[in-house]
Amino acid sequence: MTVLHTSMLTALVACIAALSFPCCEAFVFSDDCPAPAPCSCSGLADNALIMCSNKQLTSVPVFHSSNLHTKDIIVFLNSNNLTAIRNYVFRSLSSMHATSIHMQLDTNAIFFIEQHAFDGIENSLTILQLQNNKLTSVPNAVGRLRNLDYLDVTNNPLKYLGISSLSGIGLSLKTLYIDMTPFAVWPTELVSLTSLQHLTISSIPFESMNSSDFRGFDNSLITLDIKEAPRLRNIPCALTNLPRLTSFYLEHSGRLGANGTSAIAVNCSRPSHSITTFTLENSNLTTFPDVLHNFPRTTSLNLLGNSLEFIEIEKISSANRLAKVDLASNNFRRIPSALNRMINLTELDLSKNLIISVEDVDLSGLSKLQTLSLADNPIRYISTHAFDNNKLLAELNLANTNLRMIPVSVTSLTHLADFDLTGVTITCSCDMAYLKNWNIKPITSLDGVCTNTNAALKNFLSTSLPLCH
């Protein structure tokens, strides 16, 4: 499901929540619903829902004027059998004087939208979802929308985008979801989107991208999310020329790590001084990428779902700013010692690797660490002083490991509040008397059970263990 615009999603959640609880002042304006049956209406004072989803509609219902005035309207026309949107079909919604309208037309069979389809609401339509249809271009009707903020046209057989359509929304559009699969080259029409801040591309078929590809929104783009790029050989150097870009996400780029080199952005003339969040998920990386060379200000690094086994210490500069690192679902057999150079690290995820032990020195350099996940590793042993230098650790996840007893090293964690031992085979007996003096009161969440009695671990530690001699 495509992510909704934040403000509209908040409004939708508020509506549903209020309608679910009698104590809230919700109303159902069925008597003044602008849509006929089988559609229905509900909402709150400032948020109206017009619900026509999954009604097997073959045409847009005939909306009529309503005496209800509301701030926001969400129109659910998704998951029907619509093939065309005719002129003026939404004009009556203007009677509700909404300042923002979210139109869901996704998951139909729409191949044609007439030029005047949105007339009447062209100044208030802010979110338009057209994904999963049969459009071959962005309709001219979209170009007539004066305040469109969010557009999703993924999974359509687009042949071209349409320069006139994109020019019309170029000054207002902030968020775009698009699929590049039908295009042989980067669509130059995107240059019109001079206010674009968030670009999500579901698939890129190209082997490379040019610095000119981001021309137009090179001073506006904040987030670039590429869901799939199976042929992409390198991270485009164009990223280093985007002064406002703070977040870059790339998933499923199998060619990127195919040559076994750590260079992911080749021959770039300068590093990026804006990107702080960098993600390379599920991209067959076998060598730790040289991210910090081209993106030295990265604070959040996500390399989940690759095939990494080690980290060369020279890849981690002493000036690194890393605070959050996700290395889950890789092939690490031990905690990489290079992590100790990440002295600002507060969150570390090493779940779903092949780690069998945690030694005294493995985390010794991470004095600011607050959250650590080692879940789903075959860990059998954690040394006595493994956490001595991690005094700020508040969340520790050891779920589904091969431990047989609670390691004594956790007793040094005075800030521990969330401790997960779910799925760990722990036999609760006086053999763990070494934990008798452990103050577990600050731990608000301690998940796990005694496998021999099925009692909650926390209950055993607080009531039964003190009786041991």
C-alpha positions in Angstrom: 0.0 0.0 0.0 1.3 3.4 -0.9 2.2 5.6 2.0 -0.4 8.4 2.6 0.5 12.0 3.1 1.2 12.5 6.8 -1.6 15.0 7.5 -4.2 13.1 5.6 -3.2 9.8 7.2 -3.5 11.4 10.7 -6.9 12.6 9.8 -8.0 9.2 8.5 -6.8 7.4 11.7 -8.6 10.0 13.8 -11.8 9.4 11.9 -11.7 5.7 12.2 -10.7 5.8 15.9 -13.5 8.2 16.7 -16.1 6.1 14.9 -14.9 3.1 16.9 -15.6 4.5 20.3 -19.1 5.8 21.4 -17.5 8.4 23.7 -16.1 10.4 20.8 -18.2 13.0 19.0 -18.3 11.3 15.6 -21.1 11.6 13.2 -22.4 9.7 10.2 -23.8 12.2 7.6 -25.6 9.6 5.5 -28.6 11.8 5.1 -26.3 14.4 3.4 -23.8 12.1 1.8 -22.8 13.5 -1.6 -22.4 10.0 -3.0 -25.3 7.6 -3.7 -25.5 4.0 -2.6 -23.6 1.7 -2.6 -21.2 4.4 -1.3 -21.4 5.6 2.3 -20.1 8.5 4.3 -18.8 9.1 7.7 -16.4 11.4 9.5 -15.6 14.0 12.0 -16.2 17.8 12.1 -13.1 18.5 10.1 -12.6 15.2 8.2 -15.1 13.6 5.9 -14.8 10.1 4.4 -16.6 9.1 1.2 -16.3 5.4 0.9 -16.8 3.7 -2.4 -14.1 1.1 -2.4 -14.7 -2.5 -3.6 -18.2 -1.8 -4.9 -17.6 -3.2 -8.4 -18.3 0.3 -9.8 -17.8 0.7 -13.6 -18.2 4.5 -13.5 -17.8 7.3 -10.9 -21.1 7.7 -9.0 -23.1 10.8 -9.6 -22.1 13.1 -6.7 -24.5 15.8 -5.6 -24.1 18.9 -3.5 -24.0 18.6 0.3 -24.7 21.1 3.1 -21.9 19.7 5.1 -18.8 21.9 5.2 -15.5 20.2 6.2 -11.8 20.9 6.1 -10.6 17.6 4.6 -12.2 15.0 2.4 -10.9 11.5 1.6 -12.7 9.9 -1.4 -12.2 6.1 -1.6 -12.9 5.0 -5.2 -10.1 2.4 -5.2 -10.4 -1.3 -6.1 -13.3 -1.0 -8.5 -13.7 -1.5 -12.2 -13.4 2.1 -13.4 -12.1 2.5 -16.9 -12.5 6.2 -17.5 -13.0 9.4 -15.5 -15.4 11.8 -17.3 -15.5 15.6 -17.2 -16.9 17.4 -14.1 -17.7 14.2 -12.2 -16.3 15.6 -8.9 -17.6 19.2 -9.3 -20.4 18.8 -6.7 -17.8 18.1 -4.0 -16.9 21.8 -4.1 -20.1 22.5 -2.2 -18.4 21.1 0.9 -15.8 23.9 0.8 -12.9 21.5 1.7 -9.4 23.0 1.7 -7.8 19.6 1.0 -9.2 16.6 -0.9 -7.4 13.2 -1.1 -8.6 11.2 -4.1 -8.0 7.4 -4.2 -8.5 6.1 -7.7 -5.9 3.3 -7.5 -6.4 -0.3 -8.4 -8.9 0.1 -11.2 -8.6 -0.2 -15.0 -8.5 3.5 -15.8 -6.9 4.2 -19.2 -8.4 7.7 -19.8 -9.2 10.8 -17.7 -10.9 13.6 -19.5 -9.3 17.0 -19.3 -12.0 18.6 -17.1 -12.5 15.6 -14.8 -11.3 17.5 -11.7 -12.8 20.9 -12.5 -14.5 22.3 -9.5 -12.0 20.8 -7.1 -8.8 21.8 -9.0 -7.8 24.1 -6.1 -8.4 21.7 -3.3 -7.2 18.3 -4.7 -3.9 17.8 -2.9 -3.4 14.0 -3.0 -4.0 11.9 -6.0 -3.5 8.1 -6.1 -3.6 6.6 -9.6 -1.3 3.6 -9.1 -2.3 0.1 -10.5 -4.2 1.4 -13.5 -3.8 1.4 -17.3 -2.7 4.9 -18.0 -0.1 5.4 -20.8 0.7 9.0 -19.7 0.0 11.4 -16.9 -3.4 12.9 -17.9 -3.7 16.5 -18.9 -6.4 16.8 -16.2 -3.6 16.3 -13.6 -1.8 19.4 -15.0 -4.8 21.5 -14.2 -4.5 20.8 -10.4 -3.2 24.0 -8.8 -2.2 22.6 -5.4 -1.4 19.0 -6.0 1.1 17.9 -3.3 1.3 14.1 -3.8 1.0 11.9 -6.9 1.3 8.2 -7.3 1.4 6.8 -10.8 3.3 3.5 -10.2 2.3 0.3 -12.0 0.9 1.9 -15.1 2.0 1.1 -18.6 3.4 4.7 -19.1 4.9 5.4 -22.5 5.7 9.0 -21.6 4.8 11.4 -18.8 3.6 14.5 -20.6 5.5 17.8 -20.4 2.3 19.9 -20.2 0.9 17.7 -17.3 4.0 17.9 -15.3 4.5 21.6 -16.0 1.1 22.3 -14.5 2.0 20.8 -11.2 5.7 21.6 -11.2 5.4 24.4 -8.6 3.2 22.5 -6.2 4.1 18.8 -6.3 6.2 17.7 -3.3 5.9 13.9 -3.4 6.0 11.6 -6.5 5.8 7.8 -6.7 6.7 6.5 -10.2 7.8 3.3 -11.9 10.6 3.7 -14.5 10.2 0.2 -15.9 8.5 1.3 -19.2 11.2 3.9 -20.0 14.4 3.2 -22.0 16.0 6.4 -20.6 15.3 8.8 -17.8 12.2 10.8 -18.7 13.3 14.4 -19.3 9.8 15.8 -18.4 10.7 15.5 -14.7 12.8 18.6 -15.1 9.5 20.5 -14.6 9.1 19.4 -11.0 11.1 22.2 -9.4 9.5 21.8 -6.0 9.8 18.0 -5.6 11.1 17.0 -2.2 10.4 13.2 -2.0 10.9 10.9 -5.0 10.2 7.2 -4.8 11.0 5.1 -7.9 9.7 1.5 -7.7 12.0 0.2 -10.4 14.9 1.5 -12.6 15.9 -0.6 -15.6 19.0 1.4 -16.5 22.6 0.4 -16.0 23.7 4.0 -15.1 22.3 7.4 -14.4 23.6 10.8 -15.5 24.2 13.9 -13.5 21.6 15.7 -15.5 18.8 13.2 -14.5 18.1 15.2 -11.4 18.1 18.6 -13.1 15.0 20.6 -12.2 14.6 19.5 -8.6 18.3 19.6 -7.8 17.7 22.3 -5.2 14.5 20.8 -3.7 14.9 17.0 -3.4 15.2 15.8 0.2 14.5 12.0 -0.1 15.3 9.6 -2.9 14.0 6.1 -2.6 14.8 3.5 -5.3 13.0 0.2 -4.6 14.6 -1.9 -7.3 17.5 -1.4 -9.7 18.6 -4.8 -11.0 21.0 -3.5 -13.6 22.4 -0.4 -11.9 26.2 -0.7 -11.7 27.0 2.4 -9.5 25.4 4.9 -7.3 25.0 8.0 -9.5 27.5 10.8 -8.7 24.5 13.1 -9.3 23.6 12.5 -5.7 26.6 14.5 -4.6 25.3 17.5 -6.5 22.0 17.6 -4.6 22.5 20.1 -1.8 19.3 19.4 0.1 19.3 15.6 -0.3 19.5 14.1 3.2 18.1 10.5 2.7 19.0 8.0 0.0 17.5 4.5 -0.1 18.4 1.8 -2.6 17.0 -1.8 -2.5 17.5 -4.9 -4.7 20.4 -3.7 -6.8 22.0 -7.0 -7.6 24.7 -5.6 -9.9 26.0 -3.1 -7.4 27.9 -5.7 -5.4 28.5 -8.2 -8.2 32.1 -7.2 -8.9 33.2 -7.6 -5.2 34.5 -4.1 -5.0 33.7 -1.6 -2.2 33.4 1.3 -4.6 29.8 2.2 -5.0 30.1 5.7 -6.4 32.9 5.7 -9.0 34.8 8.8 -10.2 32.7 11.3 -8.3 34.5 14.7 -8.2 33.3 15.5 -4.7 31.6 14.0 -1.7 28.1 14.7 -0.6 27.8 17.1 2.4 24.1 16.7 2.9 23.2 13.0 3.0 22.8 11.7 6.5 20.7 8.6 5.9 22.1 5.9 3.6 20.5 2.6 2.8 21.7 -0.3 0.6 19.3 -3.2 1.3 19.3 -6.6 -0.3 21.9 -5.8 -3.0 24.2 -8.8 -2.9 27.1 -6.9 -1.2 29.9 -9.1 -0.2 32.4 -6.3 0.6 31.6 -3.5 3.0 30.8 -0.5 0.8 33.0 2.6 0.9 30.0 4.7 1.9 31.8 7.1 4.2 34.2 8.2 1.4 31.5 9.7 -0.7 29.0 10.4 2.0 31.0 11.3 5.1 28.2 12.9 7.0 26.1 9.7 7.2 24.7 9.2 10.6 22.3 6.3 9.8 23.6 3.4 7.7 21.4 0.4 6.7 23.0 -2.6 4.9 20.4 -5.1 5.8 20.0 -8.3 3.7 23.4 -8.5 2.1 26.2 -11.1 2.3 28.8 -9.2 4.4 31.2 -11.2 6.5 33.7 -8.6 7.7 34.4 -4.9 7.8 37.8 -3.6 7.0 38.8 -1.1 9.7 40.1 1.4 7.1 36.6 1.8 5.8 35.6 3.5 9.1 37.2 6.9 9.4 37.9 8.2 12.8 35.8 11.2 12.0 32.7 9.2 11.2 29.3 10.4 12.5 27.5 7.1 12.5 24.8 6.9 15.2 22.6 4.1 13.8 23.8 1.0 11.9 21.7 -1.9 10.7 23.6 -5.0 9.6 20.9 -7.5 10.1 20.6 -10.5 7.8 24.2 -10.7 6.7 26.9 -13.4 7.2 28.9 -12.1 10.1 30.3 -14.9 12.3 31.4 -12.6 15.0 30.9 -8.9 15.9 33.2 -6.9 13.6 35.9 -5.1 15.6 35.7 -2.2 13.2 32.4 -1.3 14.8 34.4 0.0 17.8 35.5 3.0 15.7 31.9 4.1 15.6 32.2 5.9 18.9 28.9 7.8 18.4 26.8 4.7 17.8 23.5 4.6 19.8 21.7 1.9 17.8 23.1 -1.4 16.4 21.2 -4.2 14.7 23.2 -7.4 14.1 20.2 -9.8 14.2 19.9 -12.7 11.8 23.7 -13.3 11.3 25.9 -16.2 12.2 27.4 -14.9 15.5 28.1 -17.6 18.1 29.7 -15.6 20.9 30.1 -12.1 22.3 33.5 -11.4 23.7 34.8 -8.8 26.2 36.3 -6.5 23.5 33.6 -6.8 20.8 31.6 -3.8 22.0 34.2 -2.1 24.1 34.4 1.1 22.1 30.6 1.7 22.0 30.1 3.8 25.2 27.0 5.6 23.8 25.2 2.5 22.7 21.5 2.5 23.8 19.9 -0.2 21.6 21.4 -3.5 20.6 19.8 -6.4 18.8 21.6 -9.8 18.5 18.4 -11.7 18.0 18.2 -14.8 15.7 21.9 -15.5 16.0 23.3 -18.9 17.1 24.9 -17.3 20.2 25.9 -19.8 22.8 28.2 -17.7 24.9 28.4 -14.0 26.2 31.5 -13.2 28.2 31.4 -11.8 31.7 32.6 -8.3 30.8 31.0 -8.1 27.3 28.9 -5.0 28.3 31.2 -3.3 30.8 31.6 -0.3 28.5 28.0 -0.1 27.4 26.5 1.6 30.5 23.8 3.4 28.6 22.4 0.3 27.0 18.6 0.4 27.5 17.3 -2.2 25.0 18.9 -5.6 24.5 17.4 -8.2 22.2 18.7 -11.8 22.6 15.6 -13.5 21.3 16.0 -16.8 19.5 19.6 -17.3 20.4 21.2 -20.6 21.7 21.9 -19.3 25.2 21.0 -21.7 28.0 21.3 -19.2 30.9 21.1 -15.5 31.4 24.6 -14.1 31.0 26.0 -12.5 34.1 27.2 -9.6 31.9 23.7 -8.1 31.8 23.9 -7.3 35.5 26.2 -4.4 34.7 23.6 -2.7 32.6 22.0 -0.3 35.1 19.9 1.5 32.4 18.4 -1.7 31.0 14.7 -1.3 30.5 13.8 -3.6 27.7 15.3 -7.1 27.7 14.1 -9.7 25.2 14.8 -13.4 25.7 11.8 -14.7 23.7 12.5 -18.2 22.2 15.6 -18.8 24.3 15.8 -22.2 26.0 16.5 -21.2 29.6 16.1 -23.7 32.5 15.2 -21.8 35.6 16.9 -23.2 38.7 19.3 -22.3 41.4 22.1 -22.7 38.9 21.5 -19.1 38.2 22.0 -18.0 41.8 24.7 -15.7 40.5 21.8 -13.3 39.5 20.4 -13.1 43.1 21.6 -9.6 43.7 20.6 -8.3 40.2 18.2 -5.4 40.5 15.6 -6.1 37.8 13.1 -3.4 39.0 14.2 -0.9 36.3 13.5 -3.5 33.6 9.9 -2.6 32.5 9.9 -5.3 29.8 11.5 -8.7 30.3 10.2 -11.1 27.7 10.9 -14.9 28.0 9.9 -18.0 29.9 11.4 -20.7 31.9 11.4 -23.7 29.5 11.2 -26.2 32.4 8.2 -24.6 34.2 6.7 -22.3 31.6 6.8 -19.5 34.2 7.7 -16.0 33.1 11.4 -15.3 33.5 10.7 -12.0 35.3 8.6 -13.8 37.9 11.3 -16.4 38.5 14.0 -13.8 38.9 11.9 -11.7 41.3 10.2 -14.4 43.4 11.9 -17.8 43.2 15.6 -17.0 42.6 16.0 -15.1 45.9 15.0 -18.3 47.8 18.1 -20.1 46.4 21.0 -20.7 48.8 
